[in-house]
Amino acid sequence: MIDTLPLQSAIMFAVAAVFVLAGTWLLWQLRIPQGPARVYVYRMAGIMAISGGAVLAMSAWAMWQWSLDP
C-alpha cells in the first residue's frame, strides 16, 4: 500500500527545510570575522532556526504518521 504525503505535512516539511537552511547560512557566515554583536546574533538566530526546523520536521513526520489509516 502506497501512502501519500498530506499537503499539510508537505508544507511543514518545506518550512522546516527553509528554517534549517537559513540557520545553516547564518552559522556559515561566522567563518568570516564579524563584530561581537553580529557573532552573538548570528549564533543565537542560527541555532534557534536549526532547532525550530528540526522540531517542525519531527512534528510534520508525526502528523503524517497519524494521518495514515491503520
C-alpha positions as a printed NumPy array, in Angstrom:
array([[ 0.   ,  0.   ,  0.   ],
       [ 1.401,  3.366, -1.037],
       [ 0.684,  6.226,  1.343],
       [ 0.775,  9.768,  0.047],
       [ 2.127, 12.716,  1.946],
       [-0.696, 15.054,  3.062],
       [-0.441, 18.642,  1.871],
       [-0.206, 19.973,  5.437],
       [ 2.759, 17.735,  6.218],
       [ 4.46 , 18.661,  2.948],
       [ 4.106, 22.359,  3.769],
       [ 5.516, 21.772,  7.25 ],
       [ 8.485, 19.866,  5.797],
       [ 9.123, 22.714,  3.329],
       [ 9.04 , 25.372,  6.058],
       [11.321, 23.216,  8.22 ],
       [13.795, 22.984,  5.345],
       [13.769, 26.778,  4.947],
       [14.452, 27.219,  8.677],
       [17.323, 24.725,  8.61 ],
       [18.867, 26.3  ,  5.505],
       [18.571, 29.818,  6.953],
       [20.117, 28.711, 10.246],
       [22.922, 26.915,  8.454],
       [23.612, 30.006,  6.358],
       [23.784, 32.176,  9.489],
       [26.222, 29.802, 11.167],
       [28.248, 29.532,  7.951],
       [28.66 , 33.332,  7.996],
       [30.587, 33.023, 11.275],
       [33.621, 31.85 ,  9.272],
       [34.172, 35.488,  8.286],
       [35.449, 37.775, 11.074],
       [32.494, 39.765, 12.451],
       [31.891, 42.158, 15.294],
       [30.902, 40.716, 18.681],
       [27.243, 41.764, 18.348],
       [26.874, 40.163, 14.927],
       [28.566, 36.962, 16.115],
       [26.136, 36.768, 19.031],
       [23.063, 37.386, 16.876],
       [24.118, 35.03 , 14.068],
       [24.97 , 32.277, 16.532],
       [21.731, 32.573, 18.509],
       [19.457, 33.018, 15.488],
       [21.219, 30.233, 13.574],
       [20.941, 27.724, 16.385],
       [17.294, 28.659, 17.037],
       [16.412, 28.367, 13.332],
       [18.034, 24.931, 13.023],
       [16.351, 23.768, 16.232],
       [12.987, 25.111, 15.109],
       [13.362, 23.406, 11.75 ],
       [14.206, 20.101, 13.412],
       [11.21 , 20.288, 15.753],
       [ 8.896, 21.284, 12.9  ],
       [10.16 , 18.39 , 10.768],
       [ 9.529, 15.955, 13.627],
       [ 6.03 , 17.363, 14.065],
       [ 5.348, 17.047, 10.339],
       [ 6.517, 13.436, 10.384],
       [ 4.304, 12.668, 13.387],
       [ 1.303, 14.324, 11.756],
       [ 1.951, 12.317,  8.587],
       [ 2.119,  9.053, 10.562],
       [-1.069,  9.875, 12.476],
       [-2.91 , 10.56 ,  9.215],
       [-2.263,  7.045,  7.909],
       [-5.086,  4.526,  8.054],
       [-4.383,  1.643, 10.422]])
